[in-house]
Amino acid sequence: MLAENLENWAQQERQEGEKLGIEKTARNLLKLGVLSDEQIAEATGLALDEVAKLRTEGKR
């Protein structure tokens, strides 16, 4: 039971870290200002609305 909980926790941490890395990549692509939101969504695998949200966060 403990080992299973630890494995689940480790897997969740990996997934969250992966998501943060993908979002960081999307932010960097947005900063370059060369690609459209659609292109960034396609390149990163993020949903278009997630890319749009990152774009608006960057303008604050």
C-alpha positions in Angstrom: 0.0 0.0 0.0 2.7 2.5 0.9 4.8 1.6 -2.1 1.8 2.0 -4.3 1.0 5.4 -2.8 4.7 6.5 -3.3 4.6 5.3 -6.9 1.4 7.2 -7.6 2.8 10.3 -6.0 6.0 10.0 -8.0 4.1 9.6 -11.2 1.9 12.6 -10.5 5.0 14.7 -9.8 6.6 13.6 -13.1 3.4 14.6 -15.0 3.2 18.0 -13.3 6.9 18.6 -14.0 6.3 17.7 -17.7 3.3 20.0 -17.9 5.4 22.9 -16.4 8.1 22.2 -19.0 5.6 22.3 -21.8 4.1 25.5 -20.6 7.6 27.1 -20.3 8.3 26.1 -23.9 5.0 27.7 -25.0 5.8 30.9 -23.1 9.2 31.0 -24.7 7.6 30.6 -28.2 5.1 33.3 -27.4 7.9 35.7 -26.4 9.5 35.1 -29.8 6.4 36.4 -31.4 6.8 34.5 -34.6 4.3 31.7 -34.3 0.5 31.9 -34.0 -1.3 30.4 -31.0 -2.5 27.6 -33.3 1.1 26.7 -34.2 2.3 26.8 -30.6 -0.6 24.6 -29.6 0.3 22.1 -32.3 4.0 22.2 -31.4 3.5 21.7 -27.7 0.3 19.6 -27.6 -1.4 22.2 -25.4 -5.0 23.1 -26.1 -5.5 26.4 -28.0 -7.3 27.9 -25.0 -4.3 27.1 -22.8 -2.0 28.9 -25.2 -4.3 31.9 -25.3 -4.3 31.9 -21.5 -0.5 31.8 -21.4 -0.5 34.7 -23.9 -2.7 36.9 -21.7 -0.7 36.0 -18.6 2.4 37.2 -20.4 0.8 40.6 -21.1 0.3 41.5 -17.5 
